[in-house]
Amino acid sequence: MAQHMLRPNIILLRDGTDSSQGIGQIVSNINACLTVVDIVRTTLGPRGMDKLIHDNGEVTITNDGATVLQKINIVHPAAKILVDIAKSQDDSVGDGTTSVVLLCGELLKEARQFIEDGVAPQTIIKGYRRAGLLAIEKLKELAVDLTAKNPDEKREMFIKCAETTLNSKLVADYKVFFAKMIVDACSMLDEHLPLNMIGFKQIPGGSVTDSKLIDGVAFKKCFSYAGFEQQPKKFTDAKVLLLNLELELKAEKDNAEVRISDPAQYQSIVDAEWQIIYEKLEKCVAIGANCVLSKLPIGDLATQYFADRNIFCAGRVEYIDMERTSKATGAAVQTTVNGLTPDVLGNCGEFEEIQIGKDRYNMFRKCPATKTCTIMLRGGANQFLEESQRSLHDAIMIVRRAMKNTKVVGGGGAIELEISRYLREYSRSVAGKDQLVINNFAKSLECIPRALATNSGGDQTEILNSLRQKHAACKEEGRWYGVDCLNVGIQDSFENYVWEPIITKQNALDAATEAACMILSIDETITNNQSDVAQKGGKGKGKGKGKGKR
């Protein structure tokens, strides 16, 4: 007689663990992502709205997609993927952070209907990857290469790319002013276009047009002691010495103990301290430095000592300013004054201290070692200055990419509509479910011109129908027709200089497709609440669930 054994009840996950799986979990993740997309959708385009984020007393006003997503502290594990792709787009390209989130959300929205109808997620992922590769190939084919342009025409191209980026920013009214400044700033760098060699200084007060570009390093005047007024404020052919040590007369450190048998010996200790500081100062002067900067304090004795010898000094210089000064002048930061040689000094063609607003700034111009520049931003409120810096950063990234890769495409949703038309035609040659998936991928691309039309205050249905007719009727002439956000209509984006570097769209398509496929491939989420509690409260507060001692 066969013995029937019952399967024992196995407890695999600890008590309190939440586990959701299946089709419902995929749809739930998609809905969470669409909620995030709805937050940033209205920020797209020149007429996009701003978001005011209030967090622990800190107020941020921005329409930058990556900044908005980082500030709102999203906790949903699947929705965090959208934050990651926005940050990736911002780090690698600098612009298009809102577009990549919208595109990913639209791909998920189109996939949701397939999931609910019982189509396997693997089929959708396969079709999306295939459509993504086709879109990238078509994008490269449509891009216009401007390599053959002369330098003046290339400069105009870079300015137009910067203006296109600034169109949707807070400083859109000053896009012509800032676009030229950004192109000039990038032109001042070397062939590698290092981003860290462009500095930003926010100076409250004054008009926005009072902002200026400094050819070199500039930083705010540091805390100074008596005697600073007697130091030179302007000279040429500066020899810069950078230090990471204190030049200050001070007592021994805490817990130091000196035993003396005769009170008269105390004077010898004081004399020794003075002797040490004077030896340090003499060594700085001996190598020929006439500009001394230090990360640590430079006291009143050293300040007066340098002033008597017509040497400029500044202590407590911020790390980033010291780093840029080191690279620009070629000076090496020294941790001791012993064994100094003239080759550790940096060279600066012109040094000057000038008044900007209510503060004074130290300027190091004509630095031969590494080309660098500083943008001095002026404006009324701190929130405006911070958003202006974020806007200029995006434009700088775009110009840098355009300088390295001179291929551009038409903006305003033109390239998305053209690729969408191509994928729709291609899908008719595909059999099976892939045809529907590729067709819906093409439909998803229309979310960019649709959002631009809606945010501009126009009728999205009418504008999109007009654009579809242009792209379908005359494929060559109508290829670059996109949304005219300023006049609420349609226009030839390329003829109106609404240009974007190809790398912006390529990275957005890649990132959005990969993120959508990743979210569709997640069919189970396991949340271990008990481990979270233990990690937060278990250290030093008892055992188990992290509760303290009674």
Sequence and secondary structure as in RCSB ss.txt:
>XXXX:A:sequence
MAQHMLRPNIILLRDGTDSSQGIGQIVSNINACLTVVDIVRTTLGPRGMDKLIHDNGEVTITNDGATVLQKINIV
HPAAKILVDIAKSQDDSVGDGTTSVVLLCGELLKEARQFIEDGVAPQTIIKGYRRAGLLAIEKLKELAVDLTAKN
PDEKREMFIKCAETTLNSKLVADYKVFFAKMIVDACSMLDEHLPLNMIGFKQIPGGSVTDSKLIDGVAFKKCFSY
AGFEQQPKKFTDAKVLLLNLELELKAEKDNAEVRISDPAQYQSIVDAEWQIIYEKLEKCVAIGANCVLSKLPIGD
LATQYFADRNIFCAGRVEYIDMERTSKATGAAVQTTVNGLTPDVLGNCGEFEEIQIGKDRYNMFRKCPATKTCTI
MLRGGANQFLEESQRSLHDAIMIVRRAMKNTKVVGGGGAIELEISRYLREYSRSVAGKDQLVINNFAKSLECIPR
ALATNSGGDQTEILNSLRQKHAACKEEGRWYGVDCLNVGIQDSFENYVWEPIITKQNALDAATEAACMILSIDET
ITNNQSDVAQKGGKGKGKGKGKGKR
>XXXX:A:secstr
            S TTEEEEESHHHHHHHHHHHHHHHHHHGGG STT   EEEEETTEEEEE  HHHHHHHTT  
 TTTHHHHHHHHHHHHHTSS HHHHHHHHHHHHHHHHHHHHTT  HHHHHHHHHHHHHHHHHHHHHH EE TTS 
HHHHHHHHHHHHHHHHTTSTTGGGHHHHHHHHHHHHHTS TT  GGGEEEEEEEBS GGG EEESEEEEE     
TTGGGS SEEEEEEEEEE S B      TT     SSTTHHHHHHHHHHHHHHHHHHHHHHTT SEEEESS B H
HHHHHHHHTT EEE S  HHHHHHHHHHH    BS STT  GGG EEEEEEEEEEETTEEEEEEES SSS  EEE
EEEESSHHHHHHHHHHHHHHHHHHHHHHH  EEEETTTHHHHHHHHHHHHHHTT  THHHHHHHHHHHHHTHHHH
HHHHHTTS HHHHHHHHHHHHHH TTTTTTEEEETTTTEEEETTTTT EEEHHHHHHHHHHHHHHHHHHHT  EE
EEEHHHHHHHHH TTS STTT    
